[in-house]
């Protein structure tokens, strides 16, 4: 049984917790960067989406 969640929702929730906890560092920067691109849909949207989809596929394949 699979479970899917929108990347915008996932990164939005992660961004909320990063800002709420006042965490600072590379992880926080990456989360906020990805949230911005997923919501904005800029010209860099497609390559970043492909990269994240590839990473998600790789993680799924490792878990199987």
HTML snippet that shows the backbone in 3Dmol.js (N, CA, C, O; Angstrom):
<script src="https://3Dmol.org/build/3Dmol-min.js"></script>
<div id="view" style="width:600px;height:400px;position:relative"></div>
<script>
const pdb = `
ATOM      1  N   UNK A   1       0.845  -1.173   0.000  1.00  0.00           N
ATOM      2  CA  UNK A   1       0.000   0.000   0.000  1.00  0.00           C
ATOM      3  C   UNK A   1       0.891   1.238   0.000  1.00  0.00           C
ATOM      4  O   UNK A   1       1.761   1.386   0.858  1.00  0.00           O
ATOM      5  N   UNK A   2       0.672   2.111  -0.953  1.00  0.00           N
ATOM      6  CA  UNK A   2       1.501   3.298  -1.077  1.00  0.00           C
ATOM      7  C   UNK A   2       0.858   4.514  -0.434  1.00  0.00           C
ATOM      8  O   UNK A   2      -0.360   4.582  -0.271  1.00  0.00           O
ATOM      9  N   UNK A   3       1.689   5.457  -0.077  1.00  0.00           N
ATOM     10  CA  UNK A   3       1.235   6.711   0.517  1.00  0.00           C
ATOM     11  C   UNK A   3       1.907   7.835  -0.247  1.00  0.00           C
ATOM     12  O   UNK A   3       3.133   7.857  -0.355  1.00  0.00           O
ATOM     13  N   UNK A   4       1.137   8.760  -0.775  1.00  0.00           N
ATOM     14  CA  UNK A   4       1.715   9.878  -1.512  1.00  0.00           C
ATOM     15  C   UNK A   4       1.366  11.184  -0.813  1.00  0.00           C
ATOM     16  O   UNK A   4       0.313  11.323  -0.190  1.00  0.00           O
ATOM     17  N   UNK A   5       2.281  12.130  -0.938  1.00  0.00           N
ATOM     18  CA  UNK A   5       2.069  13.454  -0.362  1.00  0.00           C
ATOM     19  C   UNK A   5       2.667  14.469  -1.327  1.00  0.00           C
ATOM     20  O   UNK A   5       3.722  14.228  -1.915  1.00  0.00           O
ATOM     21  N   UNK A   6       2.007  15.580  -1.486  1.00  0.00           N
ATOM     22  CA  UNK A   6       2.479  16.633  -2.374  1.00  0.00           C
ATOM     23  C   UNK A   6       3.805  17.192  -1.861  1.00  0.00           C
ATOM     24  O   UNK A   6       3.990  17.380  -0.658  1.00  0.00           O
ATOM     25  N   UNK A   7       4.712  17.450  -2.782  1.00  0.00           N
ATOM     26  CA  UNK A   7       6.006  18.027  -2.398  1.00  0.00           C
ATOM     27  C   UNK A   7       5.808  19.408  -1.788  1.00  0.00           C
ATOM     28  O   UNK A   7       6.521  19.783  -0.857  1.00  0.00           O
ATOM     29  N   UNK A   8       4.843  20.170  -2.308  1.00  0.00           N
ATOM     30  CA  UNK A   8       4.579  21.500  -1.756  1.00  0.00           C
ATOM     31  C   UNK A   8       4.131  21.385  -0.302  1.00  0.00           C
ATOM     32  O   UNK A   8       4.590  22.139   0.556  1.00  0.00           O
ATOM     33  N   UNK A   9       3.235  20.443  -0.031  1.00  0.00           N
ATOM     34  CA  UNK A   9       2.771  20.241   1.344  1.00  0.00           C
ATOM     35  C   UNK A   9       3.915  19.778   2.243  1.00  0.00           C
ATOM     36  O   UNK A   9       4.081  20.278   3.355  1.00  0.00           O
ATOM     37  N   UNK A  10       4.695  18.828   1.758  1.00  0.00           N
ATOM     38  CA  UNK A  10       5.811  18.299   2.535  1.00  0.00           C
ATOM     39  C   UNK A  10       6.818  19.389   2.885  1.00  0.00           C
ATOM     40  O   UNK A  10       7.196  19.536   4.047  1.00  0.00           O
ATOM     41  N   UNK A  11       7.255  20.157   1.881  1.00  0.00           N
ATOM     42  CA  UNK A  11       8.243  21.200   2.133  1.00  0.00           C
ATOM     43  C   UNK A  11       7.641  22.385   2.884  1.00  0.00           C
ATOM     44  O   UNK A  11       8.350  23.082   3.611  1.00  0.00           O
ATOM     45  N   UNK A  12       6.341  22.619   2.713  1.00  0.00           N
ATOM     46  CA  UNK A  12       5.676  23.669   3.486  1.00  0.00           C
ATOM     47  C   UNK A  12       5.670  23.355   4.969  1.00  0.00           C
ATOM     48  O   UNK A  12       5.975  24.216   5.793  1.00  0.00           O
ATOM     49  N   UNK A  13       5.324  22.124   5.307  1.00  0.00           N
ATOM     50  CA  UNK A  13       5.331  21.696   6.710  1.00  0.00           C
ATOM     51  C   UNK A  13       6.752  21.732   7.264  1.00  0.00           C
ATOM     52  O   UNK A  13       6.980  22.202   8.379  1.00  0.00           O
ATOM     53  N   UNK A  14       7.702  21.234   6.480  1.00  0.00           N
ATOM     54  CA  UNK A  14       9.099  21.243   6.923  1.00  0.00           C
ATOM     55  C   UNK A  14       9.590  22.676   7.136  1.00  0.00           C
ATOM     56  O   UNK A  14      10.297  22.951   8.105  1.00  0.00           O
ATOM     57  N   UNK A  15       9.219  23.587   6.239  1.00  0.00           N
ATOM     58  CA  UNK A  15       9.621  24.988   6.371  1.00  0.00           C
ATOM     59  C   UNK A  15       9.038  25.607   7.632  1.00  0.00           C
ATOM     60  O   UNK A  15       9.717  26.357   8.334  1.00  0.00           O
ATOM     61  N   UNK A  16       7.777  25.290   7.917  1.00  0.00           N
ATOM     62  CA  UNK A  16       7.133  25.804   9.126  1.00  0.00           C
ATOM     63  C   UNK A  16       7.920  25.390  10.370  1.00  0.00           C
ATOM     64  O   UNK A  16       8.206  26.219  11.234  1.00  0.00           O
ATOM     65  N   UNK A  17       8.266  24.106  10.454  1.00  0.00           N
ATOM     66  CA  UNK A  17       8.989  23.625  11.632  1.00  0.00           C
ATOM     67  C   UNK A  17      10.411  24.182  11.702  1.00  0.00           C
ATOM     68  O   UNK A  17      10.924  24.435  12.792  1.00  0.00           O
ATOM     69  N   UNK A  18      11.045  24.372  10.556  1.00  0.00           N
ATOM     70  CA  UNK A  18      12.392  24.953  10.544  1.00  0.00           C
ATOM     71  C   UNK A  18      12.343  26.382  11.064  1.00  0.00           C
ATOM     72  O   UNK A  18      13.176  26.785  11.876  1.00  0.00           O
ATOM     73  N   UNK A  19      11.363  27.144  10.592  1.00  0.00           N
ATOM     74  CA  UNK A  19      11.247  28.525  11.046  1.00  0.00           C
ATOM     75  C   UNK A  19      10.809  28.601  12.510  1.00  0.00           C
ATOM     76  O   UNK A  19      11.281  29.457  13.258  1.00  0.00           O
ATOM     77  N   UNK A  20       9.923  27.721  12.908  1.00  0.00           N
ATOM     78  CA  UNK A  20       9.426  27.715  14.288  1.00  0.00           C
ATOM     79  C   UNK A  20      10.539  27.367  15.277  1.00  0.00           C
ATOM     80  O   UNK A  20      10.607  27.942  16.363  1.00  0.00           O
ATOM     81  N   UNK A  21      11.402  26.434  14.906  1.00  0.00           N
ATOM     82  CA  UNK A  21      12.476  26.014  15.806  1.00  0.00           C
ATOM     83  C   UNK A  21      13.706  26.914  15.709  1.00  0.00           C
ATOM     84  O   UNK A  21      14.677  26.729  16.443  1.00  0.00           O
ATOM     85  N   UNK A  22      13.658  27.883  14.805  1.00  0.00           N
ATOM     86  CA  UNK A  22      14.775  28.809  14.585  1.00  0.00           C
ATOM     87  C   UNK A  22      16.062  28.064  14.246  1.00  0.00           C
ATOM     88  O   UNK A  22      17.160  28.494  14.600  1.00  0.00           O
ATOM     89  N   UNK A  23      15.904  26.950  13.560  1.00  0.00           N
ATOM     90  CA  UNK A  23      17.067  26.168  13.131  1.00  0.00           C
ATOM     91  C   UNK A  23      17.760  26.899  11.985  1.00  0.00           C
ATOM     92  O   UNK A  23      17.112  27.486  11.118  1.00  0.00           O
ATOM     93  N   UNK A  24      19.048  26.852  12.000  1.00  0.00           N
ATOM     94  CA  UNK A  24      19.818  27.477  10.937  1.00  0.00           C
ATOM     95  C   UNK A  24      20.903  26.507  10.514  1.00  0.00           C
ATOM     96  O   UNK A  24      21.497  25.820  11.345  1.00  0.00           O
ATOM     97  N   UNK A  25      21.150  26.459   9.246  1.00  0.00           N
ATOM     98  CA  UNK A  25      22.189  25.582   8.744  1.00  0.00           C
ATOM     99  C   UNK A  25      21.880  25.150   7.330  1.00  0.00           C
ATOM    100  O   UNK A  25      20.934  25.640   6.712  1.00  0.00           O
ATOM    101  N   UNK A  26      22.678  24.233   6.819  1.00  0.00           N
ATOM    102  CA  UNK A  26      22.534  23.781   5.437  1.00  0.00           C
ATOM    103  C   UNK A  26      21.201  23.076   5.215  1.00  0.00           C
ATOM    104  O   UNK A  26      20.559  23.289   4.187  1.00  0.00           O
ATOM    105  N   UNK A  27      20.777  22.247   6.155  1.00  0.00           N
ATOM    106  CA  UNK A  27      19.508  21.529   6.012  1.00  0.00           C
ATOM    107  C   UNK A  27      18.331  22.480   5.902  1.00  0.00           C
ATOM    108  O   UNK A  27      17.448  22.286   5.066  1.00  0.00           O
ATOM    109  N   UNK A  28      18.312  23.507   6.742  1.00  0.00           N
ATOM    110  CA  UNK A  28      17.235  24.491   6.708  1.00  0.00           C
ATOM    111  C   UNK A  28      17.238  25.246   5.388  1.00  0.00           C
ATOM    112  O   UNK A  28      16.182  25.508   4.813  1.00  0.00           O
ATOM    113  N   UNK A  29      18.411  25.590   4.916  1.00  0.00           N
ATOM    114  CA  UNK A  29      18.511  26.311   3.652  1.00  0.00           C
ATOM    115  C   UNK A  29      17.999  25.470   2.491  1.00  0.00           C
ATOM    116  O   UNK A  29      17.314  25.988   1.610  1.00  0.00           O
ATOM    117  N   UNK A  30      18.318  24.188   2.477  1.00  0.00           N
ATOM    118  CA  UNK A  30      17.861  23.302   1.402  1.00  0.00           C
ATOM    119  C   UNK A  30      16.350  23.152   1.434  1.00  0.00           C
ATOM    120  O   UNK A  30      15.704  23.195   0.388  1.00  0.00           O
ATOM    121  N   UNK A  31      15.776  22.976   2.620  1.00  0.00           N
ATOM    122  CA  UNK A  31      14.322  22.830   2.742  1.00  0.00           C
ATOM    123  C   UNK A  31      13.616  24.073   2.215  1.00  0.00           C
ATOM    124  O   UNK A  31      12.670  23.963   1.435  1.00  0.00           O
ATOM    125  N   UNK A  32      14.059  25.239   2.628  1.00  0.00           N
ATOM    126  CA  UNK A  32      13.419  26.473   2.180  1.00  0.00           C
ATOM    127  C   UNK A  32      13.646  26.719   0.690  1.00  0.00           C
ATOM    128  O   UNK A  32      12.753  27.222   0.007  1.00  0.00           O
ATOM    129  N   UNK A  33      14.815  26.376   0.180  1.00  0.00           N
ATOM    130  CA  UNK A  33      15.109  26.491  -1.243  1.00  0.00           C
ATOM    131  C   UNK A  33      14.159  25.627  -2.062  1.00  0.00           C
ATOM    132  O   UNK A  33      13.571  26.104  -3.032  1.00  0.00           O
ATOM    133  N   UNK A  34      14.004  24.369  -1.686  1.00  0.00           N
ATOM    134  CA  UNK A  34      13.118  23.462  -2.415  1.00  0.00           C
ATOM    135  C   UNK A  34      11.664  23.910  -2.313  1.00  0.00           C
ATOM    136  O   UNK A  34      10.930  23.833  -3.299  1.00  0.00           O
ATOM    137  N   UNK A  35      11.235  24.372  -1.148  1.00  0.00           N
ATOM    138  CA  UNK A  35       9.865  24.850  -0.991  1.00  0.00           C
ATOM    139  C   UNK A  35       9.605  26.026  -1.931  1.00  0.00           C
ATOM    140  O   UNK A  35       8.551  26.092  -2.564  1.00  0.00           O
ATOM    141  N   UNK A  36      10.541  26.936  -2.024  1.00  0.00           N
ATOM    142  CA  UNK A  36      10.387  28.088  -2.910  1.00  0.00           C
ATOM    143  C   UNK A  36      10.246  27.689  -4.365  1.00  0.00           C
ATOM    144  O   UNK A  36       9.390  28.222  -5.071  1.00  0.00           O
ATOM    145  N   UNK A  37      11.064  26.767  -4.825  1.00  0.00           N
ATOM    146  CA  UNK A  37      10.986  26.361  -6.225  1.00  0.00           C
ATOM    147  C   UNK A  37       9.746  25.539  -6.535  1.00  0.00           C
ATOM    148  O   UNK A  37       9.174  25.681  -7.616  1.00  0.00           O
ATOM    149  N   UNK A  38       9.322  24.691  -5.623  1.00  0.00           N
ATOM    150  CA  UNK A  38       8.120  23.906  -5.882  1.00  0.00           C
ATOM    151  C   UNK A  38       6.886  24.795  -5.933  1.00  0.00           C
ATOM    152  O   UNK A  38       5.963  24.516  -6.698  1.00  0.00           O
ATOM    153  N   UNK A  39       6.848  25.849  -5.143  1.00  0.00           N
ATOM    154  CA  UNK A  39       5.676  26.711  -5.137  1.00  0.00           C
ATOM    155  C   UNK A  39       5.721  27.752  -6.242  1.00  0.00           C
ATOM    156  O   UNK A  39       4.673  28.139  -6.758  1.00  0.00           O
ATOM    157  N   UNK A  40       6.881  28.206  -6.610  1.00  0.00           N
ATOM    158  CA  UNK A  40       6.987  29.265  -7.608  1.00  0.00           C
ATOM    159  C   UNK A  40       6.835  28.759  -9.032  1.00  0.00           C
ATOM    160  O   UNK A  40       6.263  29.454  -9.872  1.00  0.00           O
ATOM    161  N   UNK A  41       7.328  27.580  -9.318  1.00  0.00           N
ATOM    162  CA  UNK A  41       7.244  27.048 -10.672  1.00  0.00           C
ATOM    163  C   UNK A  41       8.066  27.873 -11.661  1.00  0.00           C
ATOM    164  O   UNK A  41       7.599  28.166 -12.762  1.00  0.00           O
ATOM    165  N   UNK A  42       9.268  28.244 -11.279  1.00  0.00           N
ATOM    166  CA  UNK A  42      10.128  29.044 -12.146  1.00  0.00           C
ATOM    167  C   UNK A  42      10.721  28.178 -13.253  1.00  0.00           C
ATOM    168  O   UNK A  42      10.385  27.000 -13.373  1.00  0.00           O
ATOM    169  N   UNK A  43      11.593  28.756 -14.052  1.00  0.00           N
ATOM    170  CA  UNK A  43      12.250  28.015 -15.122  1.00  0.00           C
ATOM    171  C   UNK A  43      13.107  26.877 -14.604  1.00  0.00           C
ATOM    172  O   UNK A  43      13.352  25.905 -15.319  1.00  0.00           O
ATOM    173  N   UNK A  44      13.564  26.991 -13.371  1.00  0.00           N
ATOM    174  CA  UNK A  44      14.368  25.927 -12.762  1.00  0.00           C
ATOM    175  C   UNK A  44      13.496  24.848 -12.142  1.00  0.00           C
ATOM    176  O   UNK A  44      14.007  23.868 -11.601  1.00  0.00           O
ATOM    177  N   UNK A  45      12.194  25.023 -12.218  1.00  0.00           N
ATOM    178  CA  UNK A  45      11.257  24.070 -11.603  1.00  0.00           C
ATOM    179  C   UNK A  45      11.430  22.659 -12.155  1.00  0.00           C
ATOM    180  O   UNK A  45      11.510  21.697 -11.392  1.00  0.00           O
ATOM    181  N   UNK A  46      11.488  22.535 -13.480  1.00  0.00           N
ATOM    182  CA  UNK A  46      11.552  21.196 -14.091  1.00  0.00           C
ATOM    183  C   UNK A  46      12.822  20.431 -13.728  1.00  0.00           C
ATOM    184  O   UNK A  46      12.722  19.274 -13.320  1.00  0.00           O
ATOM    185  N   UNK A  47      14.028  21.028 -13.858  1.00  0.00           N
ATOM    186  CA  UNK A  47      15.228  20.269 -13.473  1.00  0.00           C
ATOM    187  C   UNK A  47      15.249  19.892 -11.993  1.00  0.00           C
ATOM    188  O   UNK A  47      15.682  18.796 -11.637  1.00  0.00           O
ATOM    189  N   UNK A  48      14.786  20.790 -11.135  1.00  0.00           N
ATOM    190  CA  UNK A  48      14.769  20.488  -9.706  1.00  0.00           C
ATOM    191  C   UNK A  48      13.752  19.400  -9.415  1.00  0.00           C
ATOM    192  O   UNK A  48      14.010  18.510  -8.604  1.00  0.00           O
ATOM    193  N   UNK A  49      12.590  19.460 -10.072  1.00  0.00           N
ATOM    194  CA  UNK A  49      11.576  18.420  -9.906  1.00  0.00           C
ATOM    195  C   UNK A  49      12.117  17.071 -10.353  1.00  0.00           C
ATOM    196  O   UNK A  49      11.913  16.064  -9.676  1.00  0.00           O
ATOM    197  N   UNK A  50      12.803  17.045 -11.487  1.00  0.00           N
ATOM    198  CA  UNK A  50      13.393  15.792 -11.976  1.00  0.00           C
ATOM    199  C   UNK A  50      14.422  15.243 -10.995  1.00  0.00           C
ATOM    200  O   UNK A  50      14.477  14.036 -10.761  1.00  0.00           O
ATOM    201  N   UNK A  51      15.234  16.123 -10.423  1.00  0.00           N
ATOM    202  CA  UNK A  51      16.244  15.704  -9.450  1.00  0.00           C
ATOM    203  C   UNK A  51      15.592  15.098  -8.209  1.00  0.00           C
ATOM    204  O   UNK A  51      16.015  14.046  -7.729  1.00  0.00           O
ATOM    205  N   UNK A  52      14.564  15.763  -7.696  1.00  0.00           N
ATOM    206  CA  UNK A  52      13.885  15.267  -6.497  1.00  0.00           C
ATOM    207  C   UNK A  52      13.158  13.958  -6.789  1.00  0.00           C
ATOM    208  O   UNK A  52      13.160  13.049  -5.958  1.00  0.00           O
ATOM    209  N   UNK A  53      12.534  13.853  -7.970  1.00  0.00           N
ATOM    210  CA  UNK A  53      11.859  12.607  -8.339  1.00  0.00           C
ATOM    211  C   UNK A  53      12.856  11.464  -8.463  1.00  0.00           C
ATOM    212  O   UNK A  53      12.572  10.341  -8.046  1.00  0.00           O
ATOM    213  N   UNK A  54      14.012  11.744  -9.029  1.00  0.00           N
ATOM    214  CA  UNK A  54      15.047  10.713  -9.147  1.00  0.00           C
ATOM    215  C   UNK A  54      15.535  10.269  -7.773  1.00  0.00           C
ATOM    216  O   UNK A  54      15.736   9.078  -7.536  1.00  0.00           O
ATOM    217  N   UNK A  55      15.725  11.223  -6.873  1.00  0.00           N
ATOM    218  CA  UNK A  55      16.160  10.886  -5.516  1.00  0.00           C
ATOM    219  C   UNK A  55      15.090  10.068  -4.795  1.00  0.00           C
ATOM    220  O   UNK A  55      15.409   9.110  -4.091  1.00  0.00           O
ATOM    221  N   UNK A  56      13.830  10.443  -4.967  1.00  0.00           N
ATOM    222  CA  UNK A  56      12.739   9.696  -4.330  1.00  0.00           C
ATOM    223  C   UNK A  56      12.648   8.282  -4.890  1.00  0.00           C
ATOM    224  O   UNK A  56      12.417   7.330  -4.145  1.00  0.00           O
ATOM    225  N   UNK A  57      12.829   8.144  -6.196  1.00  0.00           N
ATOM    226  CA  UNK A  57      12.808   6.822  -6.820  1.00  0.00           C
ATOM    227  C   UNK A  57      13.961   5.972  -6.307  1.00  0.00           C
ATOM    228  O   UNK A  57      13.787   4.788  -6.018  1.00  0.00           O
ATOM    229  N   UNK A  58      15.135   6.577  -6.196  1.00  0.00           N
ATOM    230  CA  UNK A  58      16.300   5.845  -5.695  1.00  0.00           C
ATOM    231  C   UNK A  58      16.071   5.378  -4.256  1.00  0.00           C
ATOM    232  O   UNK A  58      16.400   4.243  -3.912  1.00  0.00           O
ATOM    233  N   UNK A  59      15.512   6.245  -3.423  1.00  0.00           N
ATOM    234  CA  UNK A  59      15.232   5.857  -2.036  1.00  0.00           C
ATOM    235  C   UNK A  59      14.183   4.755  -1.969  1.00  0.00           C
ATOM    236  O   UNK A  59      14.277   3.852  -1.138  1.00  0.00           O
ATOM    237  N   UNK A  60      13.192   4.831  -2.838  1.00  0.00           N
ATOM    238  CA  UNK A  60      12.160   3.792  -2.882  1.00  0.00           C
ATOM    239  C   UNK A  60      12.758   2.463  -3.311  1.00  0.00           C
ATOM    240  O   UNK A  60      12.430   1.417  -2.750  1.00  0.00           O
ATOM    241  N   UNK A  61      13.642   2.505  -4.313  1.00  0.00           N
ATOM    242  CA  UNK A  61      14.281   1.278  -4.789  1.00  0.00           C
ATOM    243  C   UNK A  61      15.180   0.658  -3.714  1.00  0.00           C
ATOM    244  O   UNK A  61      15.261  -0.564  -3.594  1.00  0.00           O
ATOM    245  N   UNK A  62      15.845   1.502  -2.945  1.00  0.00           N
ATOM    246  CA  UNK A  62      16.705   1.003  -1.870  1.00  0.00           C
ATOM    247  C   UNK A  62      15.863   0.325  -0.789  1.00  0.00           C
ATOM    248  O   UNK A  62      16.270  -0.690  -0.223  1.00  0.00           O
ATOM    249  N   UNK A  63      14.693   0.889  -0.509  1.00  0.00           N
ATOM    250  CA  UNK A  63      13.828   0.365   0.554  1.00  0.00           C
ATOM    251  C   UNK A  63      13.187  -0.966   0.191  1.00  0.00           C
ATOM    252  O   UNK A  63      12.753  -1.703   1.077  1.00  0.00           O
ATOM    253  N   UNK A  64      13.121  -1.283  -1.087  1.00  0.00           N
ATOM    254  CA  UNK A  64      12.453  -2.523  -1.509  1.00  0.00           C
ATOM    255  C   UNK A  64      13.336  -3.703  -1.393  1.00  0.00           C
ATOM    256  O   UNK A  64      12.921  -4.818  -1.709  1.00  0.00           O
TER     257      UNK A  64
END
`;
const viewer = $3Dmol.createViewer("view");
viewer.addModel(pdb, "pdb");
viewer.setStyle({}, {cartoon: {color: "spectrum"}});
viewer.zoomTo();
viewer.render();
</script>
